[in-house]
Amino acid sequence: MAERIRIRDLWGGWLSPRTRAGKSFWILLVVAFVSVGALSSALTADPSPATGVRVAVSGIVLVVAVALEVRVMTAIDRARKNRAATRGDSAPTP
């Protein structure tokens, strides 16, 4: 069986994979919100090469953050369904 990766949090405790995934999701959500604000600000700014760079960078960050959020949510859902299947539940718990 593959060895599980164990990661410590900032205070020296061990994080479970579910906790790590949840924290990653919320961090990515904050990054997405900040990049939406930056993109909105850049789109309302006066046209210039610097504005174009701001739009491009904030747009790329937004797309990457949302894509990673989808991956994390998919992994969390798959783990939840697998756990329900191994326990013998007829339907996954919400």
C-alpha positions as CSV (number, residue, x, y, z in Angstrom):
1,M,0.0,0.0,0.0
2,A,1.3,3.5,-0.8
3,E,2.6,5.5,2.1
4,R,0.4,8.5,3.0
5,I,2.0,11.9,2.8
6,R,1.8,13.7,6.1
7,I,2.1,17.5,6.2
8,R,2.4,19.7,9.3
9,D,0.5,22.9,9.7
10,L,2.0,26.1,10.9
11,W,1.7,25.1,14.6
12,G,3.3,21.7,14.3
13,G,0.2,19.6,14.1
14,W,-0.6,17.1,11.4
15,L,-3.1,17.9,8.6
16,S,-5.4,15.3,7.2
17,P,-5.8,15.2,3.4
18,R,-9.4,16.5,3.8
19,T,-8.2,19.4,5.9
20,R,-5.5,20.3,3.4
21,A,-8.0,20.1,0.5
22,G,-10.4,22.4,2.4
23,K,-7.7,24.9,3.2
24,S,-6.5,24.9,-0.4
25,F,-10.0,25.5,-1.6
26,W,-10.6,28.5,0.6
27,I,-7.2,30.0,-0.2
28,L,-7.9,29.6,-3.9
29,L,-11.3,31.2,-3.4
30,V,-9.7,34.2,-1.8
31,V,-7.2,34.4,-4.6
32,A,-10.0,34.3,-7.2
33,F,-11.9,37.1,-5.4
34,V,-8.8,39.3,-5.3
35,S,-8.1,38.6,-8.9
36,V,-11.7,39.5,-9.9
37,G,-11.3,42.8,-8.1
38,A,-7.9,43.4,-9.8
39,L,-9.4,42.5,-13.2
40,S,-12.4,44.8,-12.6
41,S,-10.0,47.7,-11.6
42,A,-7.8,47.1,-14.6
43,L,-10.7,47.1,-17.0
44,T,-11.9,50.4,-15.8
45,A,-8.5,52.1,-15.9
46,D,-7.3,54.3,-18.7
47,P,-5.9,52.4,-21.7
48,S,-2.1,51.9,-21.6
49,P,0.4,49.1,-22.0
50,A,0.5,48.8,-18.2
51,T,-3.3,48.4,-18.1
52,G,-3.0,45.6,-20.7
53,V,-0.5,43.8,-18.6
54,R,-2.7,44.2,-15.5
55,V,-5.7,42.8,-17.4
56,A,-3.7,39.8,-18.7
57,V,-2.1,38.9,-15.4
58,S,-5.2,39.2,-13.3
59,G,-7.2,37.3,-16.0
60,I,-4.6,34.5,-16.0
61,V,-4.5,34.3,-12.2
62,L,-8.3,34.1,-12.1
63,V,-8.5,31.3,-14.7
64,V,-5.8,29.3,-12.9
65,A,-7.4,29.8,-9.5
66,V,-10.8,28.7,-10.7
67,A,-9.4,25.7,-12.5
68,L,-7.5,24.6,-9.4
69,E,-10.7,25.1,-7.2
70,V,-12.6,22.8,-9.6
71,R,-9.9,20.2,-9.2
72,V,-9.9,20.4,-5.4
73,M,-13.7,20.2,-5.3
74,T,-13.7,17.2,-7.6
75,A,-11.1,15.5,-5.4
76,I,-13.2,16.2,-2.3
77,D,-16.4,14.9,-3.9
78,R,-14.6,11.8,-5.2
79,A,-13.2,11.1,-1.7
80,R,-16.6,11.5,-0.2
81,K,-18.2,9.1,-2.6
82,N,-15.5,6.5,-2.1
83,R,-15.8,6.8,1.6
84,A,-19.6,6.3,1.3
85,A,-19.1,3.3,-1.0
86,T,-16.6,1.6,1.4
87,R,-18.9,2.1,4.3
88,G,-21.8,0.5,2.4
89,D,-24.0,3.6,2.4
90,S,-26.7,3.5,-0.3
91,A,-26.3,7.2,-1.0
92,P,-23.4,9.5,-0.3
93,T,-23.8,11.8,2.7
94,P,-24.0,15.5,2.0
